[in-house]
Amino acid sequence: AAPASQRLEAWVTPPAYTGAAPIFLDAAGGAVTVPQGSRLQVSLSGGAEGGAAPDLMLDDRATPFRALDRTSFTAEATLDEGGRLAVRREPR
């Protein structure tokens, strides 16, 4: 879960062929099942200005977030297999 000064939003958009609406993920965690090929989007805002960019962790693979401004970041990934999702942000 993100500290109070930060806001974490994450959602999964299933493939178009499913006709399913996006699924918003709970920042506190939990399990969710989505179709293969779904698109994950994660946004993190707030926290210390100039802080380290977070990493999107899918199991042990890290994908760096892209900076939107000094305190806002975003990352995307295609979900092709099951696994554990986490957001890691190291202090500078």
N, CA, C and O atoms as CSV, one atom per row, in Angstrom:
chain,resi,resn,atom,element,x,y,z
A,1,ALA,N,N,0.840,-1.196,0.000
A,1,ALA,CA,C,0.000,0.000,0.000
A,1,ALA,C,C,0.874,1.245,0.000
A,1,ALA,O,O,1.950,1.251,0.598
A,2,ALA,N,N,0.419,2.294,-0.665
A,2,ALA,CA,C,1.163,3.552,-0.753
A,2,ALA,C,C,1.026,4.329,0.554
A,2,ALA,O,O,-0.029,4.296,1.188
A,3,PRO,N,N,2.105,5.037,0.965
A,3,PRO,CA,C,1.988,5.915,2.130
A,3,PRO,C,C,0.907,6.968,1.890
A,3,PRO,O,O,0.526,7.226,0.749
A,4,ALA,N,N,0.412,7.581,2.987
A,4,ALA,CA,C,-0.709,8.524,2.890
A,4,ALA,C,C,-0.433,9.686,1.954
A,4,ALA,O,O,-1.367,10.199,1.337
A,5,SER,N,N,0.813,10.120,1.824
A,5,SER,CA,C,1.131,11.260,0.965
A,5,SER,C,C,1.215,10.881,-0.511
A,5,SER,O,O,1.450,11.739,-1.362
A,6,GLN,N,N,1.024,9.615,-0.812
A,6,GLN,CA,C,1.076,9.151,-2.193
A,6,GLN,C,C,-0.265,8.550,-2.585
A,6,GLN,O,O,-1.033,8.082,-1.744
A,7,ARG,N,N,-0.525,8.578,-3.897
A,7,ARG,CA,C,-1.759,7.970,-4.416
A,7,ARG,C,C,-1.372,6.958,-5.486
A,7,ARG,O,O,-0.705,7.289,-6.466
A,8,LEU,N,N,-1.799,5.734,-5.281
A,8,LEU,CA,C,-1.535,4.648,-6.219
A,8,LEU,C,C,-2.851,4.232,-6.845
A,8,LEU,O,O,-3.812,3.919,-6.142
A,9,GLU,N,N,-2.892,4.228,-8.186
A,9,GLU,CA,C,-4.065,3.758,-8.927
A,9,GLU,C,C,-3.595,2.725,-9.935
A,9,GLU,O,O,-2.602,2.932,-10.632
A,10,ALA,N,N,-4.311,1.612,-10.007
A,10,ALA,CA,C,-3.951,0.555,-10.954
A,10,ALA,C,C,-5.228,-0.070,-11.499
A,10,ALA,O,O,-6.195,-0.286,-10.768
A,11,TRP,N,N,-5.212,-0.354,-12.791
A,11,TRP,CA,C,-6.364,-0.993,-13.412
A,11,TRP,C,C,-5.895,-1.880,-14.548
A,11,TRP,O,O,-4.826,-1.681,-15.125
A,12,VAL,N,N,-6.725,-2.861,-14.849
A,12,VAL,CA,C,-6.447,-3.820,-15.914
A,12,VAL,C,C,-7.562,-3.709,-16.937
A,12,VAL,O,O,-8.743,-3.774,-16.595
A,13,THR,N,N,-7.181,-3.542,-18.189
A,13,THR,CA,C,-8.152,-3.494,-19.281
A,13,THR,C,C,-8.091,-4.825,-20.032
A,13,THR,O,O,-7.088,-5.124,-20.681
A,14,PRO,N,N,-9.161,-5.628,-19.946
A,14,PRO,CA,C,-9.175,-6.896,-20.675
A,14,PRO,C,C,-9.131,-6.661,-22.186
A,14,PRO,O,O,-9.474,-5.574,-22.651
A,15,PRO,N,N,-8.714,-7.663,-22.952
A,15,PRO,CA,C,-8.706,-7.527,-24.411
A,15,PRO,C,C,-10.091,-7.172,-24.944
A,15,PRO,O,O,-11.104,-7.528,-24.343
A,16,ALA,N,N,-10.128,-6.471,-26.071
A,16,ALA,CA,C,-11.380,-5.995,-26.654
A,16,ALA,C,C,-12.372,-7.125,-26.937
A,16,ALA,O,O,-13.580,-6.935,-26.796
A,17,TYR,N,N,-11.870,-8.306,-27.338
A,17,TYR,CA,C,-12.778,-9.394,-27.700
A,17,TYR,C,C,-13.649,-9.843,-26.531
A,17,TYR,O,O,-14.680,-10.480,-26.747
A,18,THR,N,N,-13.258,-9.523,-25.294
A,18,THR,CA,C,-14.030,-9.957,-24.126
A,18,THR,C,C,-15.258,-9.074,-23.899
A,18,THR,O,O,-16.254,-9.524,-23.331
A,19,GLY,N,N,-15.185,-7.813,-24.346
A,19,GLY,CA,C,-16.262,-6.871,-24.087
A,19,GLY,C,C,-16.358,-6.470,-22.618
A,19,GLY,O,O,-17.315,-5.806,-22.217
A,20,ALA,N,N,-15.373,-6.868,-21.815
A,20,ALA,CA,C,-15.384,-6.599,-20.371
A,20,ALA,C,C,-14.845,-5.202,-20.067
A,20,ALA,O,O,-13.978,-4.687,-20.773
A,21,ALA,N,N,-15.371,-4.611,-19.015
A,21,ALA,CA,C,-14.931,-3.290,-18.562
A,21,ALA,C,C,-13.602,-3.405,-17.825
A,21,ALA,O,O,-13.249,-4.484,-17.348
A,22,PRO,N,N,-12.855,-2.289,-17.729
A,22,PRO,CA,C,-11.612,-2.302,-16.945
A,22,PRO,C,C,-11.885,-2.704,-15.496
A,22,PRO,O,O,-12.962,-2.456,-14.956
A,23,ILE,N,N,-10.893,-3.323,-14.891
A,23,ILE,CA,C,-10.968,-3.778,-13.501
A,23,ILE,C,C,-10.011,-2.925,-12.689
A,23,ILE,O,O,-8.805,-2.938,-12.934
A,24,PHE,N,N,-10.541,-2.184,-11.722
A,24,PHE,CA,C,-9.702,-1.349,-10.869
A,24,PHE,C,C,-9.181,-2.190,-9.716
A,24,PHE,O,O,-9.946,-2.894,-9.056
A,25,LEU,N,N,-7.865,-2.115,-9.473
A,25,LEU,CA,C,-7.218,-2.910,-8.443
A,25,LEU,C,C,-7.179,-2.141,-7.128
A,25,LEU,O,O,-7.073,-0.915,-7.122
A,26,ASP,N,N,-7.264,-2.860,-6.022
A,26,ASP,CA,C,-7.210,-2.278,-4.685
A,26,ASP,C,C,-5.744,-2.075,-4.315
A,26,ASP,O,O,-4.960,-3.023,-4.365
A,27,ALA,N,N,-5.362,-0.852,-3.944
A,27,ALA,CA,C,-3.973,-0.546,-3.578
A,27,ALA,C,C,-3.513,-1.355,-2.372
A,27,ALA,O,O,-2.311,-1.530,-2.171
A,28,ALA,N,N,-4.450,-1.850,-1.565
A,28,ALA,CA,C,-4.098,-2.651,-0.395
A,28,ALA,C,C,-3.726,-4.090,-0.775
A,28,ALA,O,O,-3.202,-4.832,0.056
A,29,GLY,N,N,-3.992,-4.482,-2.011
A,29,GLY,CA,C,-3.630,-5.822,-2.465
A,29,GLY,C,C,-4.839,-6.719,-2.626
A,29,GLY,O,O,-5.980,-6.301,-2.429
A,30,GLY,N,N,-4.565,-7.957,-2.986
A,30,GLY,CA,C,-5.608,-8.941,-3.203
A,30,GLY,C,C,-5.403,-9.645,-4.523
A,30,GLY,O,O,-4.543,-9.256,-5.313
A,31,ALA,N,N,-6.178,-10.665,-4.765
A,31,ALA,CA,C,-6.056,-11.463,-5.989
A,31,ALA,C,C,-7.137,-11.069,-6.986
A,31,ALA,O,O,-8.245,-10.686,-6.611
A,32,VAL,N,N,-6.792,-11.171,-8.254
A,32,VAL,CA,C,-7.736,-10.899,-9.331
A,32,VAL,C,C,-7.379,-11.817,-10.500
A,32,VAL,O,O,-6.207,-12.117,-10.728
A,33,THR,N,N,-8.385,-12.253,-11.227
A,33,THR,CA,C,-8.175,-13.091,-12.413
A,33,THR,C,C,-8.601,-12.299,-13.631
A,33,THR,O,O,-9.706,-11.759,-13.681
A,34,VAL,N,N,-7.702,-12.233,-14.628
A,34,VAL,CA,C,-7.983,-11.494,-15.864
A,34,VAL,C,C,-7.567,-12.352,-17.054
A,34,VAL,O,O,-6.728,-13.242,-16.911
A,35,PRO,N,N,-8.143,-12.096,-18.224
A,35,PRO,CA,C,-7.766,-12.869,-19.414
A,35,PRO,C,C,-6.330,-12.569,-19.854
A,35,PRO,O,O,-5.825,-11.463,-19.658
A,36,GLN,N,N,-5.693,-13.561,-20.442
A,36,GLN,CA,C,-4.362,-13.382,-21.008
A,36,GLN,C,C,-4.409,-12.260,-22.040
A,36,GLN,O,O,-5.367,-12.158,-22.806
A,37,GLY,N,N,-3.376,-11.419,-22.059
A,37,GLY,CA,C,-3.315,-10.309,-22.992
A,37,GLY,C,C,-3.944,-9.036,-22.467
A,37,GLY,O,O,-4.004,-8.035,-23.181
A,38,SER,N,N,-4.418,-9.059,-21.217
A,38,SER,CA,C,-4.967,-7.841,-20.613
A,38,SER,C,C,-3.855,-6.817,-20.436
A,38,SER,O,O,-2.683,-7.174,-20.324
A,39,ARG,N,N,-4.233,-5.543,-20.411
A,39,ARG,CA,C,-3.271,-4.444,-20.301
A,39,ARG,C,C,-3.362,-3.827,-18.914
A,39,ARG,O,O,-4.424,-3.362,-18.501
A,40,LEU,N,N,-2.237,-3.827,-18.193
A,40,LEU,CA,C,-2.142,-3.245,-16.859
A,40,LEU,C,C,-1.617,-1.825,-16.970
A,40,LEU,O,O,-0.645,-1.578,-17.683
A,41,GLN,N,N,-2.252,-0.886,-16.271
A,41,GLN,CA,C,-1.761,0.482,-16.170
A,41,GLN,C,C,-1.703,0.842,-14.695
A,41,GLN,O,O,-2.633,0.567,-13.937
A,42,VAL,N,N,-0.589,1.465,-14.294
A,42,VAL,CA,C,-0.383,1.858,-12.899
A,42,VAL,C,C,0.098,3.297,-12.885
A,42,VAL,O,O,0.973,3.673,-13.664
A,43,SER,N,N,-0.482,4.114,-11.986
A,43,SER,CA,C,-0.071,5.503,-11.802
A,43,SER,C,C,0.238,5.722,-10.333
A,43,SER,O,O,-0.491,5.252,-9.460
A,44,LEU,N,N,1.327,6.440,-10.063
A,44,LEU,CA,C,1.721,6.788,-8.706
A,44,LEU,C,C,1.984,8.276,-8.688
A,44,LEU,O,O,2.745,8.789,-9.509
A,45,SER,N,N,1.351,8.980,-7.742
A,45,SER,CA,C,1.566,10.424,-7.634
A,45,SER,C,C,1.738,10.790,-6.171
A,45,SER,O,O,1.261,10.099,-5.271
A,46,GLY,N,N,2.437,11.899,-5.963
A,46,GLY,CA,C,2.681,12.377,-4.612
A,46,GLY,C,C,4.005,11.878,-4.076
A,46,GLY,O,O,4.780,11.223,-4.773
A,47,GLY,N,N,4.240,12.206,-2.822
A,47,GLY,CA,C,5.506,11.825,-2.209
A,47,GLY,C,C,6.519,12.942,-2.361
A,47,GLY,O,O,6.187,14.035,-2.821
A,48,ALA,N,N,7.739,12.668,-1.979
A,48,ALA,CA,C,8.797,13.671,-2.008
A,48,ALA,C,C,9.143,14.053,-3.442
A,48,ALA,O,O,9.348,13.187,-4.292
A,49,GLU,N,N,9.206,15.353,-3.702
A,49,GLU,CA,C,9.595,15.836,-5.027
A,49,GLU,C,C,11.024,15.400,-5.308
A,49,GLU,O,O,11.891,15.485,-4.439
A,50,GLY,N,N,11.259,14.937,-6.514
A,50,GLY,CA,C,12.594,14.498,-6.899
A,50,GLY,C,C,12.943,13.126,-6.363
A,50,GLY,O,O,14.099,12.712,-6.439
A,51,GLY,N,N,11.963,12.406,-5.820
A,51,GLY,CA,C,12.215,11.058,-5.317
A,51,GLY,C,C,12.520,10.101,-6.454
A,51,GLY,O,O,12.294,10.408,-7.624
A,52,ALA,N,N,13.030,8.949,-6.093
A,52,ALA,CA,C,13.387,7.940,-7.086
A,52,ALA,C,C,12.142,7.462,-7.823
A,52,ALA,O,O,11.064,7.347,-7.238
A,53,ALA,N,N,12.303,7.186,-9.107
A,53,ALA,CA,C,11.202,6.627,-9.891
A,53,ALA,C,C,10.923,5.211,-9.394
A,53,ALA,O,O,11.863,4.465,-9.119
A,54,PRO,N,N,9.660,4.827,-9.274
A,54,PRO,CA,C,9.330,3.471,-8.819
A,54,PRO,C,C,9.551,2.453,-9.934
A,54,PRO,O,O,9.756,2.805,-11.096
A,55,ASP,N,N,9.504,1.189,-9.548
A,55,ASP,CA,C,9.561,0.071,-10.485
A,55,ASP,C,C,8.269,-0.715,-10.370
A,55,ASP,O,O,7.745,-0.908,-9.272
A,56,LEU,N,N,7.760,-1.166,-11.497
A,56,LEU,CA,C,6.641,-2.092,-11.539
A,56,LEU,C,C,7.251,-3.486,-11.517
A,56,LEU,O,O,8.001,-3.849,-12.423
A,57,MET,N,N,6.940,-4.266,-10.497
A,57,MET,CA,C,7.498,-5.607,-10.352
A,57,MET,C,C,6.437,-6.630,-10.746
A,57,MET,O,O,5.369,-6.691,-10.136
A,58,LEU,N,N,6.731,-7.421,-11.753
A,58,LEU,CA,C,5.901,-8.562,-12.139
A,58,LEU,C,C,6.758,-9.780,-11.852
A,58,LEU,O,O,7.679,-10.106,-12.601
A,59,ASP,N,N,6.434,-10.451,-10.743
A,59,ASP,CA,C,7.302,-11.482,-10.168
A,59,ASP,C,C,8.667,-10.848,-9.919
A,59,ASP,O,O,8.748,-9.893,-9.146
A,60,ASP,N,N,9.741,-11.333,-10.537
A,60,ASP,CA,C,11.072,-10.762,-10.280
A,60,ASP,C,C,11.558,-9.834,-11.393
A,60,ASP,O,O,12.718,-9.423,-11.390
A,61,ARG,N,N,10.686,-9.502,-12.339
A,61,ARG,CA,C,11.055,-8.603,-13.444
A,61,ARG,C,C,10.634,-7.174,-13.108
A,61,ARG,O,O,9.477,-6.907,-12.784
A,62,ALA,N,N,11.604,-6.265,-13.195
A,62,ALA,CA,C,11.332,-4.851,-12.893
A,62,ALA,C,C,11.181,-4.057,-14.185
A,62,ALA,O,O,11.997,-4.171,-15.100
A,63,THR,N,N,10.122,-3.250,-14.242
A,63,THR,CA,C,9.909,-2.317,-15.343
A,63,THR,C,C,9.851,-0.919,-14.733
A,63,THR,O,O,8.974,-0.646,-13.914
A,64,PRO,N,N,10.773,-0.022,-15.117
A,64,PRO,CA,C,10.747,1.319,-14.525
A,64,PRO,C,C,9.517,2.103,-14.964
A,64,PRO,O,O,9.055,1.985,-16.099
A,65,PHE,N,N,9.001,2.902,-14.045
A,65,PHE,CA,C,7.917,3.818,-14.356
A,65,PHE,C,C,8.469,4.971,-15.195
A,65,PHE,O,O,9.660,5.278,-15.131
A,66,ARG,N,N,7.613,5.594,-15.969
A,66,ARG,CA,C,7.959,6.778,-16.760
A,66,ARG,C,C,7.490,7.994,-15.970
A,66,ARG,O,O,6.360,8.027,-15.484
A,67,ALA,N,N,8.364,8.996,-15.844
A,67,ALA,CA,C,8.018,10.219,-15.109
A,67,ALA,C,C,7.058,11.072,-15.926
A,67,ALA,O,O,7.279,11.312,-17.113
A,68,LEU,N,N,5.978,11.531,-15.271
A,68,LEU,CA,C,5.045,12.470,-15.878
A,68,LEU,C,C,5.394,13.895,-15.455
A,68,LEU,O,O,5.240,14.838,-16.231
A,69,ASP,N,N,5.860,14.038,-14.228
A,69,ASP,CA,C,6.387,15.296,-13.693
A,69,ASP,C,C,7.272,14.920,-12.503
A,69,ASP,O,O,7.686,13.766,-12.394
A,70,ARG,N,N,7.567,15.859,-11.615
A,70,ARG,CA,C,8.521,15.593,-10.528
A,70,ARG,C,C,7.995,14.631,-9.464
A,70,ARG,O,O,8.788,14.049,-8.723
A,71,THR,N,N,6.683,14.453,-9.371
A,71,THR,CA,C,6.122,13.568,-8.349
A,71,THR,C,C,5.101,12.572,-8.894
A,71,THR,O,O,4.445,11.882,-8.114
A,72,SER,N,N,4.956,12.483,-10.213
A,72,SER,CA,C,3.961,11.582,-10.812
A,72,SER,C,C,4.626,10.657,-11.819
A,72,SER,O,O,5.479,11.070,-12.605
A,73,PHE,N,N,4.213,9.391,-11.775
A,73,PHE,CA,C,4.827,8.367,-12.622
A,73,PHE,C,C,3.753,7.431,-13.155
A,73,PHE,O,O,2.679,7.312,-12.564
A,74,THR,N,N,4.039,6.768,-14.271
A,74,THR,CA,C,3.109,5.798,-14.853
A,74,THR,C,C,3.888,4.629,-15.445
A,74,THR,O,O,5.035,4.781,-15.865
A,75,ALA,N,N,3.253,3.464,-15.473
A,75,ALA,CA,C,3.846,2.272,-16.090
A,75,ALA,C,C,2.725,1.439,-16.691
A,75,ALA,O,O,1.583,1.478,-16.233
A,76,GLU,N,N,3.074,0.685,-17.727
A,76,GLU,CA,C,2.123,-0.197,-18.401
A,76,GLU,C,C,2.784,-1.532,-18.674
A,76,GLU,O,O,4.001,-1.615,-18.835
A,77,ALA,N,N,1.974,-2.573,-18.726
A,77,ALA,CA,C,2.485,-3.907,-19.056
A,77,ALA,C,C,1.339,-4.741,-19.605
A,77,ALA,O,O,0.180,-4.547,-19.238
A,78,THR,N,N,1.676,-5.665,-20.484
A,78,THR,CA,C,0.718,-6.650,-20.968
A,78,THR,C,C,0.849,-7.884,-20.098
A,78,THR,O,O,1.956,-8.366,-19.856
A,79,LEU,N,N,-0.279,-8.395,-19.628
A,79,LEU,CA,C,-0.286,-9.552,-18.737
A,79,LEU,C,C,-0.509,-10.811,-19.567
A,79,LEU,O,O,-1.627,-11.106,-19.989
A,80,ASP,N,N,0.582,-11.551,-19.791
A,80,ASP,CA,C,0.510,-12.763,-20.593
A,80,ASP,C,C,0.484,-14.032,-19.756
A,80,ASP,O,O,0.195,-15.112,-20.271
A,81,GLU,N,N,0.789,-13.906,-18.456
A,81,GLU,CA,C,0.787,-15.066,-17.563
A,81,GLU,C,C,0.530,-14.594,-16.141
A,81,GLU,O,O,0.670,-13.410,-15.835
A,82,GLY,N,N,0.160,-15.513,-15.287
A,82,GLY,CA,C,-0.110,-15.179,-13.891
A,82,GLY,C,C,1.160,-14.819,-13.148
A,82,GLY,O,O,2.261,-15.161,-13.578
A,83,GLY,N,N,1.004,-14.136,-12.049
A,83,GLY,CA,C,2.158,-13.787,-11.234
A,83,GLY,C,C,1.803,-12.769,-10.181
A,83,GLY,O,O,0.646,-12.375,-10.029
A,84,ARG,N,N,2.816,-12.353,-9.460
A,84,ARG,CA,C,2.663,-11.388,-8.379
A,84,ARG,C,C,3.044,-10.003,-8.881
A,84,ARG,O,O,4.073,-9.826,-9.532
A,85,LEU,N,N,2.210,-9.033,-8.572
A,85,LEU,CA,C,2.407,-7.643,-8.984
A,85,LEU,C,C,2.732,-6.815,-7.748
A,85,LEU,O,O,2.089,-6.966,-6.709
A,86,ALA,N,N,3.730,-5.939,-7.859
A,86,ALA,CA,C,4.073,-5.026,-6.767
A,86,ALA,C,C,4.659,-3.756,-7.365
A,86,ALA,O,O,5.170,-3.761,-8.485
A,87,VAL,N,N,4.581,-2.677,-6.612
A,87,VAL,CA,C,5.226,-1.421,-6.970
A,87,VAL,C,C,6.296,-1.175,-5.919
A,87,VAL,O,O,6.011,-1.164,-4.722
A,88,ARG,N,N,7.530,-0.978,-6.370
A,88,ARG,CA,C,8.663,-0.778,-5.460
A,88,ARG,C,C,9.244,0.596,-5.712
A,88,ARG,O,O,9.516,0.977,-6.851
A,89,ARG,N,N,9.427,1.330,-4.635
A,89,ARG,CA,C,10.037,2.654,-4.759
A,89,ARG,C,C,11.088,2.815,-3.665
A,89,ARG,O,O,10.770,2.835,-2.476
A,90,GLU,N,N,12.324,2.928,-4.081
A,90,GLU,CA,C,13.442,3.076,-3.155
A,90,GLU,C,C,13.664,4.555,-2.877
A,90,GLU,O,O,13.607,5.366,-3.801
A,91,PRO,N,N,13.916,4.925,-1.617
A,91,PRO,CA,C,14.229,6.343,-1.336
A,91,PRO,C,C,15.588,6.703,-1.901
A,91,PRO,O,O,16.476,5.855,-1.994
A,92,ARG,N,N,15.751,7.965,-2.280
A,92,ARG,CA,C,17.041,8.433,-2.776
A,92,ARG,C,C,17.901,8.870,-1.638
A,92,ARG,O,O,19.034,9.300,-1.851
